[in-house]
């Protein structure tokens, strides 16, 4: 509907087995529990390129400050938070968490 299909690529896979795909992404969306972030965040920090946008559904990324957060309402009327980050913008990153600088 938005006319961007030719510019988008959706990959449904275990991200940690595809570092070359993830490192080329301009937007990464994640839907993990806080426990899942314990594993994924250090790995993401090692493969993401500067400026990559990260969108997290329901749970914030531990140690990162979101650029924005909104409540999204589903068709059933339930709401959940969605967080937007830009990696590794100094104003959006908490120094020292997960070994970051």
QUINORJO-V664971 format. One record per helix or strand. SS is the DSSP state (helix for helix, strand for strand). FROM is the first residue (numbers start at 1). TO is the last residue. Records with the same first field share a line. If there is no record, write none. Layout:
SS=FROM-TO, FROM-TO
//
This chain:
helix=5-7, 15-17, 19-24, 34-47, 90-92, 97-99
strand=27-30, 53-57, 64-64, 68-73, 79-86, 93-93
//
